[in-house]
Structures are given as structure tokens and as C-alpha cells.
Amino acid sequence: MKIAVLGLGYVGCVTAACLAEAGNTVIGVDPAPKKVAAINSGMTPIVEPGLAERLANAHASKRISASTDVGVVKDVDVAIVCVGTPSAETGELDLRYVETVATEIGRGLPDRSTPLTIMLRSTVLPGTTAMKFIPWIEKASGLIEGRDFFVAFCPEFLRESTAISDFYNPPFTVIGVESPSAAEKPSELLSFLDTPAEVVSTGVAEALKYASNAFHAVKVVFANEIARACAISDVDARAVMQLFVQDRELNISHRYLRPGFAFGGSCLPKDVKALQHYSQSRGLDLPMIDSLTASNDVHIQRVVTMVEASGAKTVAQVGLTFKPSTDDMRESPFVKVAAKLVEMGIEVRAYDPIIDVEKLMGANQSFVEAVLPDLESMLVDDLEEALVGADLVLLGTNAADVCEIVLSGPSVPVVDLSGSLPKRVEDSLRTRETSSLLAESYVGAAW
């Protein structure tokens, strides 16, 4: 098939690369010239393991290209919408990019000789596809969905840093439609995946995505609250949760159920806020969902309070991205900690070898500029340089990769926020004069 992927962020780039690898001809569309230029040069505009090789191969075989012009959809079989749906200040979902793309696609539909199938992959609340996305296209085109064009909502279940594997091994393949015929092209396009497609209504597909992300957020907060409760009685929360996750019948999954630091990234914070606003605006009482953001913020503030109580004037912070193997810092709790420390007048020397400030773009760049505008001056290229003169070390993402250097460095308090350190390293850290801080530290894992 000939496919257009609109929006070349994490979901769009991975979707485009994997569909091209499956033998389709893919055209990526994005208003950012830098992203388009990268794709057209056979390079990736984002950091994601396995993506660069796939894009290079697809470019070499002429199966992928990119453009800033949405008009290219007039010559494709399927258009896949992967644009961002960020949070407004109220927590409400901002659909401006979805509406813009829907309108631009709609304007070009009358020029087509065959019906276009449009797959919406952006995360949207229940009812959006039927009540907003389809009407926007119909208004712009003067045509009718289910007769003149087809729309399906196909949620993605990709985790950054494992997105390629997740694309090829989804927990389920879900196609939400309002008209039965709309499922035909998506089913054919995704038939190479081992997970058979389940055709449901658009509302069910939209709600499934939110149910999944809300539950992931619940699991992170739950494990962290158990860890705080365990700390009062000097109980090893990691040992508790290692046993807890052995129950695969009721506890379901181990992946999120490990005490760790706050959740962050482009999905969970945004989707939790949207669900909170959605329920509150309709007078629904969902106290657990409403508590997620507050509990997550408390987790971040406890680290800031701990550092303040230590009297540290200079802090070496390892890792700023919200999880390993990605350069994504959107809603990263580690970035928020650094920002709060700087605001308090504490010097932060940050070491994160995966971050290249000059290559940041889009929402990732905007978040950093808004929350931590002095990032470039804080970053150091050498971890040992960050450790010199530091009163305290905060280990975040990629902590396990640098633990030996930290151990051989100055004997200063070390707080493990990642929970990824081997037990022998934790034991070595405890031999230092840091017991008061380590008693308050987190032992968990980045999800």
C-alpha cells in the first residue's frame, strides 16, 4: 500500500519506519522542515533504539520520503494521523493539531477518484472520533464518512525506548470504526502482525487507550505509595514488590509494579490530566484518578525536600530524560527536580550523554525551554567533572551505567532515584556516611 503518516513524532516515526519495513511505500508529513529533511536524508529526527537503521534501510530502498504538504494524501491508500494532543493549562486535551489535519485532509478529499481511509492514531478521549474528527472532515470536504471516505481509530501501545519491539508485538490490535467498511484497509495494512485485529466501535477503542494509560499510572503510584509505607517500618519495598508481582492472575503485570520515581513522559501525565478534566467537567467522582497527579507531585517534592534538608549547595544529577534509551524529557520528573533545585538557589550539574540540546525539537524542546531554560549551561560532558565539588549525587536514568564511576568518585551522599543499581552497589553506598539520606531514598525502577 501507499501510506501517508501525518505527524513525525515518536509514534509517527516508528509507525512510518515499521510500515515501510513491511513493504509499504510511506510518505511522512510534518510542518517541521528539520524533521522532513532528516527523513529525506535517511536519518531519524528522534532517538529510539532500532529506528535509525530502519529509516536508513527504507530510504535506501526508496520506500520512505517526507514532505511538509498534507496534499500528498490525495495519492495514498491510507492516511495515518499521529499528531500530538497536548494538555491545555486546565488539563483539557488540546485538539488543535488534530482539527487542523482533519480539515486539511477534508479539503483534499473531493479531488480523489477513490475513497480514502484515514486512521486516527493520536490519543483522544472517548467520543472524539465520532463527534469531532469525522465531522471536521465532513465539514471541510462536503462528503460523508462511510460512503465517500472511511475513518478508523487505531490506538497505539508503544513505549519509548522499546517502541519498535512494541509495534511488532502489540498486546492487541484494535480497530475502532463507525461504519463496518472502515475496518477493511486497516485490517489489511496490519495483517502482518501476529495479533489478530479486533474491530470495535471508535468509543471502545478510544477508551481502551485511556484505560491502559490510566492503569499504568495507577500501578506506578500504587508501588510508590507502598514503598513510602514500607519505609516507615524499615521494610524493603523492593522485596515486597518482587513477591507481589509473582501473582500474574490478579496483579497482572510486573512492568510498572516496582517502587520507583515519579511517572513522566509524553503520555501518562497528559492522559491522566485529560481524564481528570473529563470526569470533573461531567460531575463524576473518580477519587483514585484525581489523586494520581497529586501523589506523583508529592513523590517529586519529597526528593527536593530531602536535598534541601541535607544542606547541599551543589548537586550532581545523573540522567534527565524520563526513562533510559530516549532523549525525551517531556514531563520528566528528573527535569522537574532539577528545576526546583535551581529555583532554590542550588547549583545543579547534570550529566546525561544521550541529550544533545541542539537536536531537541518540537514538544520536547518546548518543555525544556519552559521548565529548565538553563539546561545547556547545566550539562557537563564528563561525569567525573560533575562529581567534583558536589555535596550530593542524585542517580536518575542510566544510573546503572555509571555506578562504578560514582563509587570510585568523591565520598559524598548518593540518592538512588532509579532503583536500577545492583544490590552490591547499594551495599557499597551504604558503607559511606550517608545512612540518613539513603534511608529516605527511593529504590525503584524507571518504567
Secondary structure, DSSP 8 states (H G I E B T S, - for coil): -EEEEE--SHHHHHHHHHHHHTT-EEEEE-S-HHHHHHHHTT--SS--TTHHHHHHHHHHTT-EEEES-GGGGGG-SEEEE-----B-TTS-B--HHHHHHHHHHHHHGGG-SS--EEEE-S---TTHIIIIIHHHHHHHH---BTTTBEEEE------TTSHHHHHHS-S-EEEEESSGGGGHHHHHHTTTSSS-EEEEEHHHHHHHHHHHHHHHHHHHHHHHHHHHHHHHTT--HHHHHHHHTT-TTTS--SSS-S--S---SSSHHHHHHHHHHHHHHTT---HHHHHHHHHHHHHHHHHHHHHHHHT-SEEEEE--SSSTT----TT-HHHHHHHHHHHTT-EEEEE-TT--GGG--HHHHHHHHHH-TTHHHHB-S-HHHHHTT-SEEEE-TTHHHHHHHHHHS----EEESS--S-HHHHHHHHTSS-HHHHTT-------
